[in-house]
Amino acid sequence: MQTQTQRSKVFICNKGGYDYGKACSFGDIVYITSGQLNIDDLNSMYRKSKKALKDSSPEDFILITGLSSFTIILSCLFSAKFGKVNWLMQSHGEYKAVTLVFPTGDRSE
């Protein structure tokens, strides 16, 4: 759980050439990687995502940007850890927070 002085984090898979400044209103930006990525190295994306989420909290966000495979891996790990995912999605030049809760129990539905 976060203390009053801790802000949420906004996880961004890769630091690219985009301005993510507006996402700062949701929390502190955390870049998992920077520069060019090997798009086929899913194991590396998994390891880096797992390391980045080590000190994450249920109030943190994942910004949907960049490689979809990287975002999927990060989202799966976040979901496994907290039972939900908080995404930031771009809509008309602004960021919109969307949370999807994954209930526990019968997974056959």
PyMOL CGO cylinders between C-alpha atoms (Angstrom):
from pymol import cmd
from pymol.cgo import CYLINDER

trace = [
    CYLINDER, 0.00, 0.00, 0.00, 1.22, 3.50, -0.77, 0.3, 1, 1, 1, 1, 1, 1,
    CYLINDER, 1.22, 3.50, -0.77, 1.83, 6.09, 1.89, 0.3, 1, 1, 1, 1, 1, 1,
    CYLINDER, 1.83, 6.09, 1.89, 0.53, 9.62, 1.60, 0.3, 1, 1, 1, 1, 1, 1,
    CYLINDER, 0.53, 9.62, 1.60, 3.86, 10.85, 0.23, 0.3, 1, 1, 1, 1, 1, 1,
    CYLINDER, 3.86, 10.85, 0.23, 4.10, 8.17, -2.46, 0.3, 1, 1, 1, 1, 1, 1,
    CYLINDER, 4.10, 8.17, -2.46, 2.64, 8.92, -5.86, 0.3, 1, 1, 1, 1, 1, 1,
    CYLINDER, 2.64, 8.92, -5.86, 1.36, 6.36, -8.27, 0.3, 1, 1, 1, 1, 1, 1,
    CYLINDER, 1.36, 6.36, -8.27, 3.69, 5.26, -11.05, 0.3, 1, 1, 1, 1, 1, 1,
    CYLINDER, 3.69, 5.26, -11.05, 3.00, 5.29, -14.76, 0.3, 1, 1, 1, 1, 1, 1,
    CYLINDER, 3.00, 5.29, -14.76, 4.88, 2.45, -16.42, 0.3, 1, 1, 1, 1, 1, 1,
    CYLINDER, 4.88, 2.45, -16.42, 5.94, 3.03, -20.02, 0.3, 1, 1, 1, 1, 1, 1,
    CYLINDER, 5.94, 3.03, -20.02, 7.44, 0.06, -21.84, 0.3, 1, 1, 1, 1, 1, 1,
    CYLINDER, 7.44, 0.06, -21.84, 9.99, 2.02, -23.86, 0.3, 1, 1, 1, 1, 1, 1,
    CYLINDER, 9.99, 2.02, -23.86, 11.20, 5.60, -23.81, 0.3, 1, 1, 1, 1, 1, 1,
    CYLINDER, 11.20, 5.60, -23.81, 10.64, 6.74, -27.36, 0.3, 1, 1, 1, 1, 1, 1,
    CYLINDER, 10.64, 6.74, -27.36, 10.53, 10.09, -29.06, 0.3, 1, 1, 1, 1, 1, 1,
    CYLINDER, 10.53, 10.09, -29.06, 7.10, 10.99, -27.69, 0.3, 1, 1, 1, 1, 1, 1,
    CYLINDER, 7.10, 10.99, -27.69, 6.11, 13.58, -25.13, 0.3, 1, 1, 1, 1, 1, 1,
    CYLINDER, 6.11, 13.58, -25.13, 4.46, 11.75, -22.22, 0.3, 1, 1, 1, 1, 1, 1,
    CYLINDER, 4.46, 11.75, -22.22, 4.21, 14.91, -20.12, 0.3, 1, 1, 1, 1, 1, 1,
    CYLINDER, 4.21, 14.91, -20.12, 0.43, 14.80, -19.78, 0.3, 1, 1, 1, 1, 1, 1,
    CYLINDER, 0.43, 14.80, -19.78, 0.71, 11.33, -18.21, 0.3, 1, 1, 1, 1, 1, 1,
    CYLINDER, 0.71, 11.33, -18.21, 2.57, 12.89, -15.26, 0.3, 1, 1, 1, 1, 1, 1,
    CYLINDER, 2.57, 12.89, -15.26, -0.75, 14.01, -13.81, 0.3, 1, 1, 1, 1, 1, 1,
    CYLINDER, -0.75, 14.01, -13.81, -1.46, 10.32, -13.09, 0.3, 1, 1, 1, 1, 1, 1,
    CYLINDER, -1.46, 10.32, -13.09, 1.88, 9.59, -11.43, 0.3, 1, 1, 1, 1, 1, 1,
    CYLINDER, 1.88, 9.59, -11.43, 5.65, 9.44, -11.78, 0.3, 1, 1, 1, 1, 1, 1,
    CYLINDER, 5.65, 9.44, -11.78, 6.86, 8.17, -15.14, 0.3, 1, 1, 1, 1, 1, 1,
    CYLINDER, 6.86, 8.17, -15.14, 8.84, 4.91, -15.06, 0.3, 1, 1, 1, 1, 1, 1,
    CYLINDER, 8.84, 4.91, -15.06, 10.48, 3.87, -18.31, 0.3, 1, 1, 1, 1, 1, 1,
    CYLINDER, 10.48, 3.87, -18.31, 11.18, 0.14, -18.45, 0.3, 1, 1, 1, 1, 1, 1,
    CYLINDER, 11.18, 0.14, -18.45, 13.55, 0.37, -21.44, 0.3, 1, 1, 1, 1, 1, 1,
    CYLINDER, 13.55, 0.37, -21.44, 14.87, 2.99, -23.82, 0.3, 1, 1, 1, 1, 1, 1,
    CYLINDER, 14.87, 2.99, -23.82, 16.08, 2.92, -27.38, 0.3, 1, 1, 1, 1, 1, 1,
    CYLINDER, 16.08, 2.92, -27.38, 15.62, 0.29, -30.02, 0.3, 1, 1, 1, 1, 1, 1,
    CYLINDER, 15.62, 0.29, -30.02, 14.15, -3.07, -28.96, 0.3, 1, 1, 1, 1, 1, 1,
    CYLINDER, 14.15, -3.07, -28.96, 14.40, -6.54, -30.42, 0.3, 1, 1, 1, 1, 1, 1,
    CYLINDER, 14.40, -6.54, -30.42, 10.71, -7.09, -31.15, 0.3, 1, 1, 1, 1, 1, 1,
    CYLINDER, 10.71, -7.09, -31.15, 11.15, -10.88, -31.09, 0.3, 1, 1, 1, 1, 1, 1,
    CYLINDER, 11.15, -10.88, -31.09, 12.80, -11.06, -27.64, 0.3, 1, 1, 1, 1, 1, 1,
    CYLINDER, 12.80, -11.06, -27.64, 9.72, -11.67, -25.50, 0.3, 1, 1, 1, 1, 1, 1,
    CYLINDER, 9.72, -11.67, -25.50, 11.81, -13.25, -22.73, 0.3, 1, 1, 1, 1, 1, 1,
    CYLINDER, 11.81, -13.25, -22.73, 13.75, -10.02, -22.29, 0.3, 1, 1, 1, 1, 1, 1,
    CYLINDER, 13.75, -10.02, -22.29, 10.49, -8.02, -22.19, 0.3, 1, 1, 1, 1, 1, 1,
    CYLINDER, 10.49, -8.02, -22.19, 9.19, -10.42, -19.53, 0.3, 1, 1, 1, 1, 1, 1,
    CYLINDER, 9.19, -10.42, -19.53, 12.32, -10.13, -17.37, 0.3, 1, 1, 1, 1, 1, 1,
    CYLINDER, 12.32, -10.13, -17.37, 12.45, -6.33, -17.64, 0.3, 1, 1, 1, 1, 1, 1,
    CYLINDER, 12.45, -6.33, -17.64, 8.72, -6.01, -16.90, 0.3, 1, 1, 1, 1, 1, 1,
    CYLINDER, 8.72, -6.01, -16.90, 8.97, -8.29, -13.88, 0.3, 1, 1, 1, 1, 1, 1,
    CYLINDER, 8.97, -8.29, -13.88, 11.90, -6.27, -12.51, 0.3, 1, 1, 1, 1, 1, 1,
    CYLINDER, 11.90, -6.27, -12.51, 10.10, -2.96, -13.12, 0.3, 1, 1, 1, 1, 1, 1,
    CYLINDER, 10.10, -2.96, -13.12, 6.97, -4.13, -11.29, 0.3, 1, 1, 1, 1, 1, 1,
    CYLINDER, 6.97, -4.13, -11.29, 8.90, -5.28, -8.22, 0.3, 1, 1, 1, 1, 1, 1,
    CYLINDER, 8.90, -5.28, -8.22, 7.98, -2.13, -6.27, 0.3, 1, 1, 1, 1, 1, 1,
    CYLINDER, 7.98, -2.13, -6.27, 4.66, -1.47, -7.99, 0.3, 1, 1, 1, 1, 1, 1,
    CYLINDER, 4.66, -1.47, -7.99, 1.34, -0.92, -6.25, 0.3, 1, 1, 1, 1, 1, 1,
    CYLINDER, 1.34, -0.92, -6.25, -2.29, -1.58, -7.22, 0.3, 1, 1, 1, 1, 1, 1,
    CYLINDER, -2.29, -1.58, -7.22, -2.76, 2.16, -7.82, 0.3, 1, 1, 1, 1, 1, 1,
    CYLINDER, -2.76, 2.16, -7.82, -0.10, 2.31, -10.57, 0.3, 1, 1, 1, 1, 1, 1,
    CYLINDER, -0.10, 2.31, -10.57, -0.81, 2.61, -14.29, 0.3, 1, 1, 1, 1, 1, 1,
    CYLINDER, -0.81, 2.61, -14.29, 0.42, 1.15, -17.56, 0.3, 1, 1, 1, 1, 1, 1,
    CYLINDER, 0.42, 1.15, -17.56, 0.48, 3.56, -20.48, 0.3, 1, 1, 1, 1, 1, 1,
    CYLINDER, 0.48, 3.56, -20.48, -0.66, 1.86, -23.67, 0.3, 1, 1, 1, 1, 1, 1,
    CYLINDER, -0.66, 1.86, -23.67, 1.99, 2.79, -26.21, 0.3, 1, 1, 1, 1, 1, 1,
    CYLINDER, 1.99, 2.79, -26.21, 4.72, 1.17, -28.26, 0.3, 1, 1, 1, 1, 1, 1,
    CYLINDER, 4.72, 1.17, -28.26, 5.03, -2.56, -28.88, 0.3, 1, 1, 1, 1, 1, 1,
    CYLINDER, 5.03, -2.56, -28.88, 1.75, -4.33, -28.20, 0.3, 1, 1, 1, 1, 1, 1,
    CYLINDER, 1.75, -4.33, -28.20, 3.61, -7.51, -27.16, 0.3, 1, 1, 1, 1, 1, 1,
    CYLINDER, 3.61, -7.51, -27.16, 5.53, -5.58, -24.48, 0.3, 1, 1, 1, 1, 1, 1,
    CYLINDER, 5.53, -5.58, -24.48, 2.33, -3.95, -23.19, 0.3, 1, 1, 1, 1, 1, 1,
    CYLINDER, 2.33, -3.95, -23.19, 0.59, -7.35, -23.10, 0.3, 1, 1, 1, 1, 1, 1,
    CYLINDER, 0.59, -7.35, -23.10, 3.40, -8.94, -21.07, 0.3, 1, 1, 1, 1, 1, 1,
    CYLINDER, 3.40, -8.94, -21.07, 3.49, -6.01, -18.64, 0.3, 1, 1, 1, 1, 1, 1,
    CYLINDER, 3.49, -6.01, -18.64, -0.31, -6.10, -18.29, 0.3, 1, 1, 1, 1, 1, 1,
    CYLINDER, -0.31, -6.10, -18.29, -0.35, -9.86, -17.63, 0.3, 1, 1, 1, 1, 1, 1,
    CYLINDER, -0.35, -9.86, -17.63, 2.24, -9.50, -14.87, 0.3, 1, 1, 1, 1, 1, 1,
    CYLINDER, 2.24, -9.50, -14.87, 0.37, -6.56, -13.31, 0.3, 1, 1, 1, 1, 1, 1,
    CYLINDER, 0.37, -6.56, -13.31, -2.87, -8.54, -13.42, 0.3, 1, 1, 1, 1, 1, 1,
    CYLINDER, -2.87, -8.54, -13.42, -1.26, -11.61, -11.85, 0.3, 1, 1, 1, 1, 1, 1,
    CYLINDER, -1.26, -11.61, -11.85, 0.13, -9.44, -9.04, 0.3, 1, 1, 1, 1, 1, 1,
    CYLINDER, 0.13, -9.44, -9.04, -2.96, -7.33, -8.30, 0.3, 1, 1, 1, 1, 1, 1,
    CYLINDER, -2.96, -7.33, -8.30, -5.97, -8.98, -9.95, 0.3, 1, 1, 1, 1, 1, 1,
    CYLINDER, -5.97, -8.98, -9.95, -6.56, -5.88, -12.06, 0.3, 1, 1, 1, 1, 1, 1,
    CYLINDER, -6.56, -5.88, -12.06, -4.86, -3.59, -14.55, 0.3, 1, 1, 1, 1, 1, 1,
    CYLINDER, -4.86, -3.59, -14.55, -4.97, 0.20, -14.66, 0.3, 1, 1, 1, 1, 1, 1,
    CYLINDER, -4.97, 0.20, -14.66, -4.28, 1.45, -18.17, 0.3, 1, 1, 1, 1, 1, 1,
    CYLINDER, -4.28, 1.45, -18.17, -3.81, 4.95, -19.49, 0.3, 1, 1, 1, 1, 1, 1,
    CYLINDER, -3.81, 4.95, -19.49, -5.21, 5.28, -22.98, 0.3, 1, 1, 1, 1, 1, 1,
    CYLINDER, -5.21, 5.28, -22.98, -4.92, 8.22, -25.32, 0.3, 1, 1, 1, 1, 1, 1,
    CYLINDER, -4.92, 8.22, -25.32, -8.21, 9.73, -26.38, 0.3, 1, 1, 1, 1, 1, 1,
    CYLINDER, -8.21, 9.73, -26.38, -8.39, 12.98, -28.34, 0.3, 1, 1, 1, 1, 1, 1,
    CYLINDER, -8.39, 12.98, -28.34, -4.95, 14.11, -27.15, 0.3, 1, 1, 1, 1, 1, 1,
    CYLINDER, -4.95, 14.11, -27.15, -5.67, 13.41, -23.49, 0.3, 1, 1, 1, 1, 1, 1,
    CYLINDER, -5.67, 13.41, -23.49, -5.08, 10.39, -21.27, 0.3, 1, 1, 1, 1, 1, 1,
    CYLINDER, -5.08, 10.39, -21.27, -8.01, 8.42, -19.94, 0.3, 1, 1, 1, 1, 1, 1,
    CYLINDER, -8.01, 8.42, -19.94, -7.66, 5.96, -17.05, 0.3, 1, 1, 1, 1, 1, 1,
    CYLINDER, -7.66, 5.96, -17.05, -9.34, 2.59, -17.56, 0.3, 1, 1, 1, 1, 1, 1,
    CYLINDER, -9.34, 2.59, -17.56, -9.30, -0.23, -14.98, 0.3, 1, 1, 1, 1, 1, 1,
    CYLINDER, -9.30, -0.23, -14.98, -10.16, -3.83, -15.71, 0.3, 1, 1, 1, 1, 1, 1,
    CYLINDER, -10.16, -3.83, -15.71, -10.64, -6.14, -12.70, 0.3, 1, 1, 1, 1, 1, 1,
    CYLINDER, -10.64, -6.14, -12.70, -10.06, -9.85, -13.09, 0.3, 1, 1, 1, 1, 1, 1,
    CYLINDER, -10.06, -9.85, -13.09, -12.14, -11.67, -10.47, 0.3, 1, 1, 1, 1, 1, 1,
    CYLINDER, -12.14, -11.67, -10.47, -10.74, -14.79, -8.89, 0.3, 1, 1, 1, 1, 1, 1,
    CYLINDER, -10.74, -14.79, -8.89, -12.63, -18.05, -8.79, 0.3, 1, 1, 1, 1, 1, 1,
    CYLINDER, -12.63, -18.05, -8.79, -14.08, -20.02, -11.67, 0.3, 1, 1, 1, 1, 1, 1,
    CYLINDER, -14.08, -20.02, -11.67, -11.95, -19.31, -14.73, 0.3, 1, 1, 1, 1, 1, 1,
    CYLINDER, -11.95, -19.31, -14.73, -14.02, -21.49, -17.07, 0.3, 1, 1, 1, 1, 1, 1,
    CYLINDER, -14.02, -21.49, -17.07, -16.48, -18.74, -18.05, 0.3, 1, 1, 1, 1, 1, 1,
]
cmd.load_cgo(trace, "trace")
